[in-house]
Amino acid sequence: MRNRRDGKRVTNISGMHSLLPHFKPSRADSDVYINHKLDVTELVKYYEKLKKNEETKHITYFHLFCAAMGMTVYNRPLLNRFVINKKYYDRNDVTISFVAKKEFTDTSEENLSVIKINEEDDLNEIANKISSVVKEIRSKKNNLTDDFINNIGKLPKIIKALIVGLVKFGDNHDLLPKSLTANSIYHSTVLVSNLGSLGCGAIYHNLTDFGTNSILITIGEIKDEAVVINGKVEVRKVCELGANLDERIADGFYFIKSIQLLEHILNNPSLLEKKSNTKINLK
């Protein structure tokens, strides 16, 4: 058994799951989609409360969702599993990635960003990490991953094909330097896109065969919606969640229970003030 620099080899899996990478060697072949409408009424109340406090008014909905996802992963560890080169690994770190634009224009460059969520990180710490990364991007500073991608993109087609082939081979055999994967959205636990900030609903976005990312989540715009609760119509705050997952890492039951846990955290947002590895037991 050989571990990777970014994960520990998993061998105690069922016979069916051990065969899945052979039946479905591509992550794109194993892509499953989940659409779920989240009730975020309590989250909105909590957000409005944070905005009234000078020390927490910098926290955004994106920070809240990322913190909730980090806590969910710590409670549902199979979400931090990945398949590469037909082998299963448990990722060493919990990481959230996103793509940030330097400016809100059609032609502005996009930058790849990854933050690590440590076991003892709370909402404030996670918000500070994300804010720091975004501030660095807006200051026009590219990271090594961005520079590498931009430089390869300028090369002739045949050379690009050769380099990409070598990079994919190196990735499959854990030969890539950490400097190239540290800020790669394709090597993170969860890739998150907050489309609500653009006034858009959640969409589905395919996973890629490059890297180790097994989960991609989009969050839609928060809207008012009439909901029937105990026979009465109430107006609630809701938003769509679109999730793409590599079905090889866990079964459908595990995924659904994980989304239910995420929704529980969002319905009880004060939990985000606790450590990310706080254990949460649903009834």
N, C-alpha and C positions, 0 to 999 in steps of 0.2 A: 504494500500500500504506500502510495506517495502523495504527500500533501502538496498543495500549491502555495505560493507566497500569500495569496489572498483568501485561501480557504482550506478546510480540512476534509480529506477524502471520506466519503460516506459509503459504508459497505453493508450495514444492517438494514437493507430495504427489501420490500417484498419482491417475489419473483416477477410479478406483473410490471412493477416499476423498473426493475432491472432490465426488462426487455424493451420498455418504451423508447429509450434512445436508439435502439436498433430498428424498431418499426418506424420511429419518427426522429431521425437524426437531426433534423432541422428545427430550430426554435420556432421558425415561421410555420412549420407543419403542426406545431403543438400549441398554437396560439388560441386561447379561448377568451370569450368576451363576456363581461358582466356589466349590465346597466342597472343602477340602483338609484332611487330617488331618496335623498337624505333629508330628514327633518332637522333643520339647524336653528330652530327657534331659540333654543336656550343658548346656542353658540352666539347668535346675533346679540342677545341680551348681554352676554358676557363681554363680547367685543365692545359694545357701547359703554360698558362699565370701565373697560381698560382705557378707552379714549378720554375718559374724564380724569384720569390719573396722570400726572406729569411724568412719572417714572415708567409708565407702561403704554403711553399713547403712541409710541413708535411701532407697536405690534400690529401686524396686519392679518387679514384672513389667511393669507398664504402661510404665514408663520404658524398660525393655529392648526391648519390642516397638516403641515409637515410635522409638527410636534405630536399630533394625534397619530399619524402614520408611524412615527418612530416608536411610540409606546405600544402600538398594535403589533409591530414586528417583534419587539422584545417579549411580548406575551404569546406570539404565534411564530415560533422560531423556524418552522418550515418555509415561511415566506422569505427567509434569508438564505434559501438553498438555490443552487444553480447547477446546470448541466453543461458540460463542455467536453468535447472529445469523447462523447458517450460515457462520461463518468460523472458521478454526483459529488458535490462539495457543499459544505456548510461554510458560508462566508464568515470571515474573521470579524468584520466590523459591520455595523448598521449604518448605511449611508443613504442619503437622499440627494438626488441630482435634479437639475433643472437647466433650461436654456434661457439666458437673459440677453436682452438686446441693450446695446449701449445707449440707443435713443429710440423713442417711439415713432420711427419712420419706416417706410417700406424698404428703404435701401440700407438701413443701419445693420451693422454686423451682429451676428449672434455669437455668444460666448458660452462654452460648456462649463458648468459649475457643479461641484460636489461638496457636500458638507458631511462630516462624520458626527453621528449622534452617539455620544458616550452614555454609559449606563446611568450616570448621575446627572446628566443634563436635564434641566427643566425648561419650561416654555421660554423664559427670559433668556437663558443661555442659547437656545436654538435660534431665537429671533435675532440675537446679537451676531451669531455666526452667519446667518443668511444676509443680514444687513451689511456686514463687513465685506462679504464676497461681492454683493451687488455694488457697493461703493467702489470697490477696486475696479470692477468692470467699467463703471461709469467714468472712472478716472483714466480710461483708455489703455489700461494695462492688460495685455493678453497673458494667459498662462502658457506653459510649455506645450500642453496638448493643443491649444488653439494655434500656436505658432507652427507646430508640426503639421497639422491638417492644412493650414493655409499655404505652407511651402510646398507640400505634395500636390495640392490642387492646381498649382501653377505649372506643373511639369507636363511633358508630352504624354499622350494617352498610353502608349506602350510602356513607358517607364512607370506611370501611375499604376497600371495593372500589375506590374512586377512587384512594386513596393507593397501594394495592398495585399498581394498574395503572400509575401514574406511576413507582413505584419500579422495576418490571420494565422499563418503557420506558427509564428512565435507566440501568439496568444493561446492557441490550442495546446501548446506544450510549455506554457508558463515561462517563456523566454523574453518577454517584453520588459524593459526597465520600468520601475515603479513611476518614474517621472512622466511616462506616457499614459499611464492608467489612473494616476491619482486624481486627475480632473476629467476623467472620461465618464460621460453619462451612461455609456454602454457597459460600465463595470461597477454599477451601483446597485443597491438593494431595490430601491424604488425610484423610477423616473417620474416626476410630477410636473404637470402643466396646469396652471391656473387660468383657464379660459374665461372664468367669470369676470376677471379684471378687464376683459375686452368686450363684455356684454354678450358672450357666446355661451351656448350650452355645451355639455360634455360631448366629446367625440371618441371614437376608437382610433388608436394609432398602433400600427403593427410593431411587434418586437423584431429585433434584428438578430441574425445569426452570428454577428461579430460581438465579442465581449461576453459578459456573464449576467447581464441584467435580465431578470425574470418577470418583473412587474412594471407596468406602465399605467399610471392613473391620471385622468383628467378631471378637473373640477369645473362645473358649470356655474353660470350666474345664479345668485341667490334671488329668489322671487317669492312673491306672495301667492299662496295657492289655497283654495278652499278644500278642507279635508274633513271627512266625517269621522268623529271620535265619540264613541259611546252613544251613537244615534243623533248626535248634534253636529252641525256644521261649524267648523272653526277655521279661521284664516291663519295659516302657519307659514313660516319661512322655510322654503325648501330649495334644494339645488340638486342637480344631477351629478352622479359619479359614474364615469366610464372607466372600466378596468380591463386591461389586457394582461393575461397571465400565461406562463408556461405551465401547461397542465401536467407536465412530467414531475414537477416538484411536490405536488400534493393532489388530493382528490377534491371533487366539487364540494363535498360536505365541509372540508377544512376551509376552503375559500369563503363559503357562505358564512360560516361561523366567524371568520376573521372580519368580514365586512360588518357583521352584527356587532362585533366588539368595537370596531372603529366608530360605528354610529352611537354606541353606548358612551364612548369617550366624548364624542361631540355633544351628546345630550347632557353630559356632566362635565363641562369644560374646566371646572376647578381642579379636576384630576391632573390637568396639564401643569399645574404648579408643583406637582410631585416629581420625583425622579423618573426618567424614562423607563427604567426597568421595574417600576412598581407593578406588582402582580395584581391583576384584576380578574375576579371570578364572576362570570355571568351565571345567573340562575338557570 
